[in-house]
Amino acid sequence: MEQISWTDFEKVELRTGTILEVFDYPEARKPAYKVKVDFGEFGIKMSSAQITKHYTKEELVGRQIVGVINFPKKQIGKFMSEFLVTGFADENGDIVLAAVAAQVPNGSKLI
């Protein structure tokens, strides 16, 4: 594993946001949702997330997640992703969301 400096880590904007809406994304190569997330002072952003195995659309709305918001926008099919949803692969390779243990203000930075 390559080591990075503290300065490198500080460049990554890992911020909390609350999921406002979740949409089906049938055009995705792997099963995924489109999510609309409120990052507070950083605005409302859209992304796709391959989280359909562990979460329904209904249970995701209102959930606080962690996202990387300072990557460049990325074209995913016909959709433009504005941030990276973070998570961990389970034993089957299905994604489990990274999340905060208690509610914090949207836009809070992981430190």
C-alpha positions as a printed NumPy array, in Angstrom:
array([[  0.   ,   0.   ,   0.   ],
       [  1.313,   3.413,  -0.97 ],
       [  1.521,   5.943,   1.837],
       [  0.251,   9.483,   1.321],
       [  1.014,  12.638,   3.237],
       [ -1.408,  14.402,   5.552],
       [ -1.45 ,  17.224,   2.987],
       [ -2.627,  14.753,   0.327],
       [ -5.456,  13.563,   2.589],
       [ -6.533,  17.13 ,   3.346],
       [ -7.122,  17.702,  -0.378],
       [ -9.924,  15.102,  -0.455],
       [-13.268,  16.745,   0.318],
       [-15.142,  13.939,   2.095],
       [-18.383,  15.658,   3.078],
       [-21.705,  14.62 ,   4.578],
       [-24.915,  15.032,   2.656],
       [-28.538,  14.013,   2.981],
       [-30.214,  12.051,   0.2  ],
       [-33.19 ,  14.045,  -1.083],
       [-34.359,  11.842,  -3.955],
       [-33.515,   8.468,  -5.476],
       [-34.242,   7.477,  -9.058],
       [-33.997,   4.216, -10.98 ],
       [-31.089,   4.093, -13.411],
       [-32.059,   1.353, -15.892],
       [-29.399,   2.441, -18.409],
       [-26.538,   1.6  , -16.01 ],
       [-24.325,  -1.373, -16.896],
       [-24.564,  -2.677, -13.305],
       [-27.699,  -2.159, -11.176],
       [-27.582,   1.367,  -9.751],
       [-29.633,   4.3  ,  -8.551],
       [-29.259,   7.988,  -9.308],
       [-29.184,   9.96 ,  -6.047],
       [-29.773,  13.655,  -5.417],
       [-27.921,  14.792,  -2.287],
       [-27.899,  18.028,  -0.276],
       [-24.324,  18.94 ,   0.751],
       [-25.328,  22.132,   2.578],
       [-23.171,  25.108,   1.58 ],
       [-21.723,  23.019,  -1.299],
       [-25.111,  22.647,  -2.938],
       [-27.268,  19.835,  -4.231],
       [-25.407,  17.291,  -6.338],
       [-26.28 ,  14.177,  -8.342],
       [-24.432,  10.877,  -8.605],
       [-25.035,   7.255,  -9.381],
       [-24.461,   4.498,  -6.859],
       [-24.392,   0.723,  -7.203],
       [-26.237,   0.197,  -3.923],
       [-29.384,  -1.594,  -5.079],
       [-28.594,  -4.885,  -3.295],
       [-28.707,  -3.471,   0.238],
       [-31.041,  -0.47 ,  -0.053],
       [-34.449,   0.399,  -1.443],
       [-35.117,   3.84 ,  -2.849],
       [-37.561,   4.551,  -0.036],
       [-35.135,   3.776,   2.792],
       [-32.388,   5.91 ,   1.232],
       [-34.373,   9.17 ,   1.22 ],
       [-33.39 ,  11.193,   4.288],
       [-30.29 ,   9.095,   4.963],
       [-27.026,  10.92 ,   5.546],
       [-24.055,   9.669,   3.507],
       [-20.405,  10.521,   2.896],
       [-19.324,  11.696,  -0.553],
       [-16.175,  12.971,  -2.243],
       [-17.29 ,  16.292,  -3.71 ],
       [-14.087,  17.635,  -5.277],
       [-13.516,  15.095,  -8.041],
       [-14.171,  16.395, -11.559],
       [-17.625,  15.595, -12.928],
       [-17.674,  12.176, -14.604],
       [-19.769,  11.046, -17.547],
       [-21.461,   7.732, -16.743],
       [-23.438,   6.732, -19.819],
       [-25.843,   9.583, -20.542],
       [-25.601,  10.781, -16.935],
       [-23.114,  13.267, -15.436],
       [-21.986,  12.301, -11.917],
       [-21.066,  15.263,  -9.693],
       [-19.593,  13.431,  -6.693],
       [-18.489,   9.987,  -5.526],
       [-20.725,   8.065,  -3.135],
       [-18.489,   6.196,  -0.663],
       [-18.977,   2.666,   0.585],
       [-17.427,  -0.721,   1.197],
       [-17.813,  -3.98 ,  -0.71 ],
       [-19.323,  -6.821,   1.318],
       [-18.264, -10.471,   0.916],
       [-20.257, -10.656,  -2.343],
       [-18.896,  -7.411,  -3.778],
       [-22.145,  -5.523,  -3.13 ],
       [-21.721,  -1.985,  -1.792],
       [-22.588,  -0.972,   1.774],
       [-22.688,   2.805,   2.234],
       [-20.163,   4.64 ,   4.377],
       [-22.202,   6.715,   6.801],
       [-22.02 ,   8.823,   9.929],
       [-23.048,   7.385,  13.302],
       [-25.052,  10.476,  14.314],
       [-26.616,  13.353,  12.382],
       [-24.204,  16.202,  11.58 ],
       [-24.721,  19.325,   9.439],
       [-24.755,  18.683,   5.692],
       [-21.383,  19.638,   4.224],
       [-19.42 ,  18.631,   7.336],
       [-15.91 ,  17.474,   6.435],
       [-14.459,  14.137,   7.483],
       [-11.411,  14.985,   9.589]])
